[in-house]
């Protein structure tokens, strides 16, 4: 999407790197949430929020002619979780659908 706006990959990387570094610092806490299966804890981004954000990204991608092949299955997963009544729970709840049943 950034290329459609004239931003180079190198320029985007310079902007995205600090954000990604901040996100990776939170992985241990995210993993603890998934391990505990506690998706109602304080400070979690809800599936409703994530669903809305994905719809916005999908629309923006389509408007710029960018394929949505990667985002479509993520959006479908979040939508299924919301439809199952989990919309107020944290987005980490999606891992329950991805867990092995063995």
CORNOR-V508543 format. One line per field, one symbol per residue. burial: + if it has 24 or more other C-alpha atoms within 12 Angstrom, else -. Layout:
burial = ???
This chain:
burial = -----------------------------+--++----+----+-+++-++--+---+------------+--++-+++-++---+++++++++++------
